[in-house]
Amino acid sequence: FTLVEAQQMLPRVRALTEHAAQKVDQLSSAIHRMAETDPARVPMVTEIESVVAAWTTRLQELGLVAKGLWLVDWDNGDGYYCWKYPEVAVLHYHGYAEGFAGRLKIV
């Protein structure tokens, strides 16, 4: 992907991510209000896992890589353009070996 292509895809990626993140936040909040022994916690945790898995699959269908929770990479042939929700744009790059911790701001 070129940087222009990554930026053009971002609105779609952001919408997918925002939807999934909101759903996970709602479920997590509900779980935290429950007692540790509440049997309803188990299906809610399973639903969180399902939401994250569906988000990851959708990104893969777009040719992207989910590198962590709400962290998306576009492979550019030399490394990755990197975006983490809720950043406003694709503003970072990192090589294949560096990962998120080694990402650099695109000037």
N, C-alpha and C positions, 0 to 999 in steps of 0.2 A: 504494500500500500504506500502511496505517497502521502505526505502531510495533508495536502489538499483533500485527498480522498478520505482520510481519517476525519478531518474537520467536517466534511460533508455528511459523513455517517453518524457523527456525534449526536445530533438531535434524536435519531432513532435509538441509538445505544443508550442515551441518557433517559429516554422515556421508558425503555425496557427495564433499566436499572432502577429508576425511581419507583416504578410500580412494584418491583420485587422488594426493594428496600423498605417501602412503606408497609407491605404485607408482613415482612419479617419483623419490623418494629412493632406492629400491632400484636402479632402473636407473642413476641418476646415480652411485651408489657403485660399481656394477659397471664403468661406463665409466671412472671415475677410476682403477681398478685395472688397466686395460688399457693396453697400449702405444699411443702415438699412431697407429701404422701398422696396428694390428689391424683387419682388415676387419669384424669383428663389431661394431665401434663404430657403423657406419652404420645397421644395422637397429635398434639400441638407441636411437639418437637419434630415428629415425623413430617408434619406439614411444612415446617420451616425448612427441613432438609429437601423436601420436594420442590419448594419454591426456588431455592438456591440451585438445585440440579436443573430445573427447567430454564432458569436464567442462563446458566452455563451452556446448556445445549443450544439455546437460541443464539448465543454469541458465536458458538462454533459453527452453526449453520451460516452465519454471516462471514465466516472466515477469520474470526477474531479469537483471541485467547483470553480466558478468564484466569488471571494469575493469583487472585485472592478475592476475598469478599468485596465486591463492588469495584474491583480493579481490572481494567481492560487494556490489552495490548494489541496493537496493529503491527504485524511483521512487515518491515520495509526492506528486507533482504540483507541488512547490515546489523539489525537490532530491532528494537521496538519503539514505536510511538506509544506513550503511556498516559492513561487517564484514570483518575480515581474519583468516583462519585463523592461529593457533589461539585467537583471542579467545573468551571464554566467553559473550558476549552481544552483541546489536546495541547498541552503546553510543555510536555516533557518527553525525553528520549532516554533509552538506556540500551547498552549492548546486550548480547545474548547472555554473557556471563555475569553481568553486574546485578541484574534484577532491580526491584523497586528501590532498594537502599542506595543504589548507585545511579539513580536517574538524574539527568541534568536538565535544566530549564532550556527550552529551545529559544534562541534569541531571535 
